[in-house]
């Protein structure tokens, strides 16, 4: 049902993928610094798609692919993974409950939630149970790779499609480096704020309403975990956004 880890004579671990669709019997040598990814989704097409994505990334290796939460737990009983890409809606044991169990029993495994839903309620539930990331299933291969690298470095990551809506969830704010994107419009607002322009003046320069400027500023404050515009500008400078 899933990949199993063994040791070759030279002590390098490898995986034998148990899914015929992925080339059963083929051996993938895992190097010391490879990121081991476990996939969990009850849709075979999506599993195939993720495997295809990771085949093109040299240091990211799929060590297993399962179709429900119980299979995730069974896999981790006998095998190791660095990152779990976890579908929220699965049979037997759903993603929320699986996330809770995995983060408690296997704290070194970083969980990235996968969902078709972009509501904050789903994100909030996964965050509460220890997820390190949240991606939408239509995110690009580049963003998926970026998320995996971020969480393995102890950071948190949220799909760029959701970041503008993170108004009530303090998810990206951490003491360590934060991974997020700043939209083109937010960048323009940020630059004008740093030059001392008021919200009204920024609106006039960018041909947008005063209220739209306030909304962009609110999102920027949330992303940078800043209490006011002065702190926002300071943190933006530190992170290279200005």
Secondary structure in CASP SS format (residue, H / E / C, confidence):
PFRMAT SS
TARGET T0000
AUTHOR 0000-0000-0000
METHOD secondary structure of the structure
MODEL  1
X C 1.00
X C 1.00
X C 1.00
X E 1.00
X E 1.00
X E 1.00
X E 1.00
X C 1.00
X C 1.00
X C 1.00
X C 1.00
X C 1.00
X E 1.00
X E 1.00
X E 1.00
X E 1.00
X C 1.00
X C 1.00
X C 1.00
X H 1.00
X H 1.00
X H 1.00
X C 1.00
X C 1.00
X C 1.00
X C 1.00
X E 1.00
X E 1.00
X E 1.00
X C 1.00
X C 1.00
X C 1.00
X C 1.00
X C 1.00
X E 1.00
X E 1.00
X E 1.00
X E 1.00
X E 1.00
X E 1.00
X C 1.00
X C 1.00
X C 1.00
X H 1.00
X H 1.00
X H 1.00
X H 1.00
X H 1.00
X H 1.00
X H 1.00
X H 1.00
X H 1.00
X H 1.00
X H 1.00
X H 1.00
X C 1.00
X C 1.00
X C 1.00
X C 1.00
X E 1.00
X E 1.00
X E 1.00
X E 1.00
X E 1.00
X E 1.00
X E 1.00
X C 1.00
X C 1.00
X H 1.00
X H 1.00
X H 1.00
X H 1.00
X H 1.00
X H 1.00
X H 1.00
X H 1.00
X H 1.00
X H 1.00
X C 1.00
X C 1.00
X C 1.00
X C 1.00
X E 1.00
X E 1.00
X E 1.00
X E 1.00
X E 1.00
X C 1.00
X C 1.00
X C 1.00
X C 1.00
X C 1.00
X C 1.00
X C 1.00
X H 1.00
X H 1.00
X H 1.00
X H 1.00
X H 1.00
X H 1.00
X H 1.00
X H 1.00
X H 1.00
X H 1.00
X H 1.00
X C 1.00
X C 1.00
X C 1.00
X C 1.00
X E 1.00
X E 1.00
X E 1.00
X E 1.00
X E 1.00
X E 1.00
X C 1.00
X C 1.00
X C 1.00
X C 1.00
X H 1.00
X H 1.00
X H 1.00
X H 1.00
X H 1.00
X H 1.00
X H 1.00
X H 1.00
X H 1.00
X C 1.00
X C 1.00
X C 1.00
X C 1.00
X E 1.00
X E 1.00
X E 1.00
X E 1.00
X C 1.00
X C 1.00
X C 1.00
X C 1.00
X H 1.00
X H 1.00
X H 1.00
X H 1.00
X H 1.00
X H 1.00
X H 1.00
X H 1.00
X H 1.00
X H 1.00
X H 1.00
X H 1.00
X C 1.00
X C 1.00
X C 1.00
X C 1.00
X E 1.00
X E 1.00
X C 1.00
X C 1.00
X C 1.00
X C 1.00
X H 1.00
X H 1.00
X H 1.00
X C 1.00
X C 1.00
X C 1.00
X C 1.00
X C 1.00
X C 1.00
X C 1.00
X C 1.00
X C 1.00
X C 1.00
X C 1.00
X C 1.00
X C 1.00
X C 1.00
X C 1.00
X C 1.00
X C 1.00
X C 1.00
X H 1.00
X H 1.00
X H 1.00
X H 1.00
X H 1.00
X H 1.00
X H 1.00
X H 1.00
X H 1.00
X H 1.00
X H 1.00
X C 1.00
X C 1.00
X C 1.00
X C 1.00
X H 1.00
X H 1.00
X H 1.00
X H 1.00
X H 1.00
X H 1.00
X H 1.00
X H 1.00
X C 1.00
X C 1.00
X C 1.00
X H 1.00
X H 1.00
X H 1.00
X H 1.00
X H 1.00
X H 1.00
X H 1.00
X H 1.00
X H 1.00
X H 1.00
X H 1.00
X H 1.00
X H 1.00
X H 1.00
X C 1.00
X C 1.00
X C 1.00
X C 1.00
X C 1.00
X H 1.00
X H 1.00
X H 1.00
X H 1.00
X H 1.00
X H 1.00
X H 1.00
X H 1.00
X H 1.00
X H 1.00
X C 1.00
X C 1.00
X C 1.00
X C 1.00
END
